[in-house]
Amino acid sequence: MQTQCPSKHGLPERARYFAVPGAHVYTVLHPVTDPVARVLLVGALASERHFSYHSWVRWARYLAAGRIEVLRFDYRGTGESTGIFEEMSFEDWSQDVHLLAEWILGRSPRLPLLLHGLELGAILAGKCFQEGMGDALLLWSPPVNANQVLRSTLLRWSGLEQLYESPENRKSVSAYIRELEQGSSIEVQGYRWSGRLWRDSFHFDLPADMADGSLAGEAYKKPVKCVRFGKDAVCLTMPYLRYGEVKDLSSLYSDTFNWVAGTFALPIERAP
């Protein structure tokens, strides 16, 4: 099933469900007339999706306005996709990325493909790139491993509970972690985290040779760019000034677009 509607900028956006093993992934394609390149946006996971969503969609539309076709999506068990989050694994989400990368690579005409990962999506995009997919890789705020993202989310969630929950219902971060380490599942911002997900997160790492973009580019013989947000940034939405505040990333759009255009030698004079 596919629906098409124009964005507020007049460019079409095609929403559809993409079949993956055991579920359907919600995707939005930003098609353009005479595209010069394509980008697969591999976004933040679960609750972090909410805080990055606005910037992520604006970035997709910015790229489309510059004749770069974009595909964005929700992982299995998250957002608008089907599936039960608690039953999902990092391998399932890696498969989502790989299948969608194959699909967009198969579109005609064949054009350069950029894999662009954000936060946990940076690890997923990096692993897909490591497998030989894509012509270039762009990482925004890549963590060392998945546990770094889960832990920062859990810290924020626990902090919120200290503000709004009654004393008898409050839990410390250490109490949550004990439950996860004992194999129990916990609810964090509307998603059930399994003990298995927490355990596996320690070993789901960003490929070591991708921590430095220039060195990674030499290793893979393809362009790689790694951008971190602030000295101590762990993920896009940290640190908060107050809960729910979303950082505006529009200052990155122009320079990043120009890097993409230069990397692929696109026939574009400037950013849109």
Secondary structure, DSSP 4 states (H G I P E B T S, - for coil): -EEEEE-TTS-EEEEEEEEETTEEEEEEEE--SS-SEEEEEE---THHHHHHHHHHHHHHHHHHHTTEEEEEE--TTSTTS-S-GGG--HHHHHHHHHHHHHHHHTSSS---EEEEEETHHHHHHHHHHHTT--SEEEEES--SBHHHHHHHHHHHHHHHHHHHS-GGG---HHHHHHHHHTT--EEETTEEE-HHHHHHHTT-B--GGGSSHHHHHHHHTS-EEEE--STT--STT-S-SSTT-----HHHHHHHHHHHHHHTT-S-SS--
